[in-house]
Structures are given as C-alpha cells and as structure tokens.
Amino acid sequence: MVFCGTPQFAVPSLQHLLQQQDFEVVGVFTQPDRPKAAARRLRFHCKGTGAGGEVAGAPTGQSARAGNREQLRALALDVIVIIAYGQIIPARLLTIPKFGWINLHASLLSKYRGAAPINWAIVNGETRTGNTTMRIDAAWTPAKF
C-alpha cells in the first residue's frame, strides 16, 4: 500500500496502518513543504505525515502529484490510502491499485466538501460531525453527494 496524506489530521491513520501486520506501507507521499509566515519571518512548514513515515521507516517523498503512472504500476499495489492530500487524483491513476484508492474525508459528506471541512464545521457551530470513508472512482463527482 501507498499512503498519501499531508496535514497532521492524517498522522494517526498513518501510524495505525504502519502498525498492521497484514500489509506493508511501501511509501508515503505528502505535499511539498511550503513557506508559512510565522513571527514576522517566513519559515518552511513541514507537514505531519512525512515525518510519521520517516520515523516508522517507510520510504517518504514530497510531491505535488501523487506519483506517476509508471512509478505506481511498478509497485504492484493492492490499495492506495489517501487522507487530506490536497489534490484531485487524475482518473488515469485510479485503476492502478488492485482495490483502488480509499479516501478518508474529514466531514460527514456531503455538507462540507473540499478544503477545510473541520474549520467550516466549527465556524458554522456544528454540534455533530464525523468522517467519511469512500472508494474513489472516475464516476465520483462532488455534485453526486
């Protein structure tokens, strides 16, 4: 399996997957570190999941894309898990893993699609929230939720 995730929200899931005996995480992809303003200085902000993968010994990489077709095919993957990775996966990559791409979204879809679902739930004073797990396929569009 390959894990694609960027923010701290994805770290507990990655840690759980790394502890499983039934399968192996062969790679962890995160979005590249980006400059972030902090205390009047511009510092690079390191994402949470890359550090989690390195600690556990899984190969990690920072990529603005979830890998190329040849790279993913060569791994002969059963599944790719994706959590808050920060990009839409191109349809041409969706059929590469045997069982597809499994996504954990930080909201009860369909109310808070897109970026910052936790933030928007707080801003809107939600008293009930949760996560949605789904298999991504080419037919999925936000309008269908």
C-alpha positions as CSV (number, residue, x, y, z in Angstrom):
1,M,0.0,0.0,0.0
2,V,1.0,3.6,-0.5
3,F,-0.3,6.3,1.8
4,C,-0.9,9.9,0.5
5,G,-1.6,12.5,3.2
6,T,-0.4,15.9,4.1
7,P,-1.6,17.5,7.4
8,Q,-1.4,16.4,11.0
9,F,-5.0,15.1,10.6
10,A,-3.6,12.2,8.6
11,V,-0.9,11.2,11.0
12,P,-3.0,8.9,13.4
13,S,-4.3,6.9,10.4
14,L,-0.8,6.5,9.0
15,Q,0.6,5.4,12.4
16,H,-2.2,2.9,12.7
17,L,-1.6,1.5,9.2
18,L,2.2,1.2,9.9
19,Q,1.5,-1.0,12.9
20,Q,-0.6,-3.5,11.0
21,Q,0.9,-7.0,10.4
22,D,-1.4,-7.9,7.4
23,F,0.1,-5.4,4.9
24,E,3.0,-3.2,4.3
25,V,3.2,0.5,3.7
26,V,5.8,0.8,0.9
27,G,5.6,4.5,0.5
28,V,4.3,7.8,2.0
29,F,3.6,10.8,-0.2
30,T,3.0,14.3,1.2
31,Q,2.6,17.7,-0.4
32,P,5.8,19.7,-0.6
33,D,6.8,21.9,2.3
34,R,5.7,25.4,1.7
35,P,6.6,28.8,3.1
36,K,4.5,29.9,6.0
37,A,4.6,33.3,7.7
38,A,5.4,33.0,11.4
39,A,6.5,35.7,13.8
40,R,7.4,38.1,11.0
41,R,9.7,35.6,9.4
42,L,9.0,33.3,6.5
43,R,9.6,29.7,7.6
44,F,9.1,26.4,5.9
45,H,6.2,24.5,7.3
46,C,6.8,20.7,7.5
47,K,3.8,18.5,7.0
48,G,2.9,15.9,9.6
49,T,2.7,12.7,7.6
50,G,6.2,12.8,6.1
51,A,7.7,12.8,9.5
52,G,5.5,10.0,10.6
53,G,6.6,7.8,7.7
54,E,10.3,8.6,8.2
55,V,10.1,7.6,11.9
56,A,8.5,4.3,11.0
57,G,11.0,3.6,8.3
58,A,8.5,3.8,5.3
59,P,10.0,5.5,2.2
60,T,8.7,9.0,2.0
61,G,8.5,11.6,-0.6
62,Q,7.2,15.1,-1.2
63,S,5.4,15.5,-4.5
64,A,2.8,18.0,-5.7
65,R,1.4,15.0,-7.6
66,A,0.5,11.6,-6.2
67,G,3.2,9.8,-8.2
68,N,3.4,9.0,-11.9
69,R,1.7,6.1,-13.6
70,E,4.9,4.0,-14.2
71,Q,6.1,4.5,-10.6
72,L,2.7,3.4,-9.1
73,R,2.4,0.4,-11.6
74,A,5.9,-0.8,-10.7
75,L,4.8,-1.1,-7.0
76,A,2.0,-3.6,-7.9
77,L,-0.2,-2.0,-5.2
78,D,-3.3,-3.5,-3.8
79,V,-4.6,-0.2,-2.5
80,I,-3.7,3.5,-2.0
81,V,-5.0,5.2,1.1
82,I,-5.4,9.0,0.7
83,I,-6.2,11.4,3.5
84,A,-6.3,15.2,3.1
85,Y,-3.6,15.0,0.4
86,G,-4.6,18.3,-1.2
87,Q,-5.1,17.4,-4.8
88,I,-7.6,15.7,-7.1
89,I,-6.3,12.3,-8.3
90,P,-6.4,12.0,-12.1
91,A,-8.7,9.3,-13.5
92,R,-5.8,7.6,-15.3
93,L,-4.3,6.7,-11.8
94,L,-7.4,5.4,-10.2
95,T,-7.3,1.9,-11.8
96,I,-3.7,1.2,-10.9
97,P,-4.1,-0.3,-7.4
98,K,-5.9,-3.6,-7.4
99,F,-8.6,-2.5,-5.0
100,G,-8.5,1.2,-5.8
101,W,-8.0,4.4,-3.8
102,I,-9.6,4.6,-0.3
103,N,-10.2,8.2,0.9
104,L,-10.9,9.4,4.4
105,H,-12.6,12.8,4.3
106,A,-12.8,15.0,7.5
107,S,-16.5,15.6,7.3
108,L,-19.8,13.9,7.0
109,L,-20.3,14.3,3.3
110,S,-21.9,16.0,1.6
111,K,-22.2,19.0,3.8
112,Y,-18.5,20.0,3.9
113,R,-16.8,19.0,0.7
114,G,-13.4,20.5,-0.3
115,A,-10.8,22.2,1.8
116,A,-11.0,23.0,5.5
117,P,-14.1,20.9,6.4
118,I,-13.2,20.9,10.1
119,N,-12.7,24.6,10.1
120,W,-16.1,25.2,8.4
121,A,-17.9,22.9,10.8
122,I,-16.5,24.9,13.8
123,V,-17.3,28.3,12.1
124,N,-20.9,27.1,11.5
125,G,-21.3,25.9,15.1
126,E,-22.0,22.2,14.2
127,T,-22.8,20.0,17.2
128,R,-22.4,16.8,15.2
129,T,-19.6,15.9,12.8
130,G,-17.5,12.9,11.7
131,N,-15.5,11.4,8.9
132,T,-16.5,9.8,5.6
133,T,-14.6,6.9,4.1
134,M,-15.1,6.2,0.4
135,R,-13.6,4.4,-2.6
136,I,-12.6,7.0,-5.2
137,D,-13.6,6.2,-8.8
138,A,-13.8,8.2,-12.0
139,A,-17.6,8.5,-11.8
140,W,-17.4,10.3,-8.5
141,T,-18.1,14.0,-8.5
142,P,-18.9,16.3,-5.7
143,A,-22.3,17.0,-7.2
144,K,-23.3,13.4,-6.6
145,F,-23.0,13.8,-2.8
